[in-house]
Amino acid sequence: DTMQAVLMERARAGVGVLFLLDAFGAQNLSREWSDSLAAAGVRVAHLRPLHWYTLHKAANRSHVRVVVVDGRIGYTGGWGLADYWLGDGRTPGQWRETNARFTGPAVHALQAAFAIGWAEATGVLITGEMFFPGVMPDQLQASRTAMEESGAATDSATTPARTALAGLLLTQPTEGSTGAERFLALTIVGAEQRLWIANAYFVPDDDFRGLLARAARRGVDVRILTVGEETDVKTTRYAARARYESLLASGVRIYEYQPSMMHAKTVVADGRFGTIGSMNFDNRSLAFNNESSLVVLDTAFAAQMERAFEADLQYSKEILLPEFRQRGWMERVLESGATMLSRLL
C-alpha cells in the first residue's frame, strides 16, 4: 500500500509512471488495487497474463527487477514489493536481500530491459530522450555504484562518488544454452582464488556441480551461502540439500543462513568481480525466466560484497560433511522426492 501511495502521488504530480507487473507473480493483487493506480494516472501493464490458451507458456515468466528514475538512476536486485522486504534481514519474517543502486550508462541497459517487457505487454516501444537521456562525460565521472543492503540506509550525501566498470546482464529463455548458463559457467571456470556465491534457491544441475567441484579441487575457495530452515519454498531447500554431499566432498564450503529467509542472489570472484541481481541458481532462473543482474568489474565494489558475505556468515551455520551424512532417513526421502521436481523449481 505504501508503494501504491507513492506511485499515485508521483503520477498526480505529473511524473510519467510506467508500472509493469509479471502476471503470474502479481496474481494475488486485487483488481481494485491496480484500478486505483490507473485512476491516478499510473500506466499499469501485466506481462504474460495466464489464459487457458497460453498455459503452454506458463513456465516462462519475468523475474526481472527494474526501477529507473528519469533515465539516470537505476535499481536492480532480488527484492519484490512485499512487507518482508522492509526489515533488517536479521529478524524472522524480515528477509535478507542485496540490491544495487547505480548511475551511468548501465542505467540505459536496465531501462532497455524494461522496454523489452513493456513492448511485449503493451505493443508500445518506449524510446527517445525522455526515457534515454544522453550521458555526458562529466556525468560519467560522477557516476557511482553502491550496494544497498536490506534494511541498511545509504546516505547519498556521505557516500563518495566513484566510477566502476559495469554492465546490465538481461537473460532470457532461448534454444540451447542460455545466457544465464553461459555467464555462470564462465564465472566459475574463470575464478582463480575465491568464488563466493549467495543464492536463495541453490539447485545446481550435474554440470554446474561438476564445475564447482573442479574449481574447489584446483584450489579456489568456493563458498555457498543459501537458505536455512527459514525458507519460503521447502521443496527447493530439500532439492538443494540432496546436492550437498557431493559438493562438500569436493571441498566446497556450504553455509545456511539462520535468522530469516535469505533471498539474495550475488556472486563475487577473486576480489575483483561481482554481480547482484534477480537470478537464482536453479533451472527456473537459468532456463525459464527473464532475469536482470548488475555485473561489476571493480575491486572496491568486490571488497564491499565480500564484507557483506563475511558478515552474513556470522549469522549462518556451516554444513560439515560428517554431520550431514548422519541426517535421518526421512530427510533423505524428502530430498529424493524434491530432486525429481528440480527441473521445474
C-alpha positions, 0 to 999 in steps of 0.5 A: 500500500505504501508503494501504491501511495507513492506511485499515485502521488508521483503520477498526480504530480505529473511524473510519467509512471510506467508500472509493469507487473509479471502476471503470474507473480502479481496474481494475488493483487486485487483488481481494485488495487491496480484500478486505483493506480490507473485512476491516478494516472499510473500506466499499469501493464501485466506481462504474460497474463495466464489464459487457458490458451497460453498455459503452454507458456506458463513456465516462462515468466519475468523475474526481472527487477527494474526501477529507473528514475528519469533515465539516470538512476537505476535499481536492480536486485532480488527484492519484490514489493512485499512487507518482508522486504522492509526489515533488517534481514536479521529478524524472522519474517524480515528477509535478507536481500542485496540490491544495487543502486547505480548511475551511468550508462548501465542505467540505459541497459536496465531501462532497455530491459524494461522496454523489452517487457513493456513492448511485449505487454503493451505493443508500445516501444518506449524510446527517445530522450525522455526515457534515454537521456544522453550521458555526458562525460562529466556525468560519467565521472560522477557516476557511482555504484553502491550496494544497498543492503536490506534494511541498511540506509545509504546516505547519498550525501556521505557516500563518495562518488566513484566510477566502476566498470559495469554492465546490465546482464538481461537473460532470457529463455532461448534454444540451447544454452542460455545466457544465464548458463553461459555467464555462470559457467564462465564465472566459475571456470574463470575464478582463480582464488575465491568464488563466493556465491549467495543464492536463495534457491541453490539447485545446481544441475550435474554440470554446474556441480561438476564445475564447482567441484573442479574449481574447489579441487584446483584450489579456489575457495568456493563458498555457498551461502543459501537458505536455512530452515527459514525458507519460503519454498521447502521443496527447493531447500530439500532439492538443494540439500540432496546436492550437498554431499557431493559438493562438500566432498569436493571441498566446497564450503556450504553455509545456511543462513539462520535468522530469516529467509535469505533471498539474495542472489550475488556472486563475487570472484577473486576480489575483483568481480561481482554481480547482484541481481534477480537470478537464482541458481536453479533451472527456473532462473537459468532456463525459464525466466527473464532475469536482470543482474548488475555485473561489476568489474571493480575491486572496491565494489568486490571488497564491499560484497565480500564484507557483506558475505563475511558478515552474513556468515556470522549469522549462518551455520556451516554444513560439515560433511560428517554431520550431514551424512548422519541426517535421518532417513526421512530427510533423505526421502524428502530430498529424493522426492524434491530432486525429481521436481528440480527441473521445474523449481 
